[in-house]
Amino acid sequence: MTFQAYLNNIEKQTGVNPEEMVKQAVNRGLTKPGAKSRPAIDWLMAEYSLSNAYAMAIIRLMRDKKLLD
């Protein structure tokens, strides 16, 4: 499955655009300098019932935007 397919499936599953999830993570302070990815993964899994693999796709999106190390 391609990265874009993961993002498309996330939106289908949750009804929320992955870009909106990134904005929400920023607003929640999950992307502050030095932030680890685990709190963001845990939040995505709890808030949106994402699997670890789908949560990691959102983490990759955050890393691509230089929001996480």
FINU-362941 format. One record per residue (C-alpha): residue in one letter; x, y, z. Coordinates in steps of 0.1 Angstrom, whole numbers, padded with zeros to 4 digits, always signed. Example, Ala and Ser with C-alpha at 12.3 -4.5 7.8 and 13.67 -1.06 7.14 Angstrom:
BEGIN
A+0123-0045+0078S+0137-0011+0071
END
This chain:
BEGIN
M+0000+0000+0000T+0013+0034-0009F+0017+0062+0016Q-0011+0081-0001A-0034+0051+0001Y-0028+0051+0039L-0038+0087+0041N-0069+0081+0019N-0079+0052+0041I-0075+0072+0073E-0098+0098+0060K-0124+0072+0049Q-0122+0055+0083T-0124+0086+0104G-0140+0112+0083V-0111+0135+0092N-0085+0147+0068P-0050+0137+0079E-0039+0174+0075E-0065+0183+0101M-0051+0156+0125V-0017+0172+0121K-0032+0206+0130Q-0049+0192+0160A-0017+0175+0172V+0001+0209+0169N-0027+0226+0188R-0024+0200+0215G+0013+0206+0219L+0023+0171+0207T+0048+0186+0182K+0068+0209+0205P+0106+0209+0200G+0121+0177+0214A+0087+0159+0214K+0087+0122+0210S+0063+0104+0187R+0047+0080+0212P+0024+0106+0228A+0011+0116+0194I+0007+0079+0184D-0012+0072+0216W-0035+0102+0211L-0042+0092+0174M-0050+0057+0184A-0073+0068+0213E-0090+0098+0195Y-0095+0082+0161S-0092+0044+0168L-0064+0042+0144S-0042+0011+0142N-0005+0016+0150A+0003+0015+0112Y-0022+0042+0104A-0010+0063+0133M+0025+0060+0120A+0014+0073+0087I+0003+0105+0104I+0036+0106+0123R+0054+0104+0089L+0033+0133+0077M+0043+0153+0108R+0080+0144+0102D+0078+0153+0065K+0065+0187+0077K+0095+0189+0101L+0071+0190+0131L+0087+0159+0148D+0123+0147+0148
END
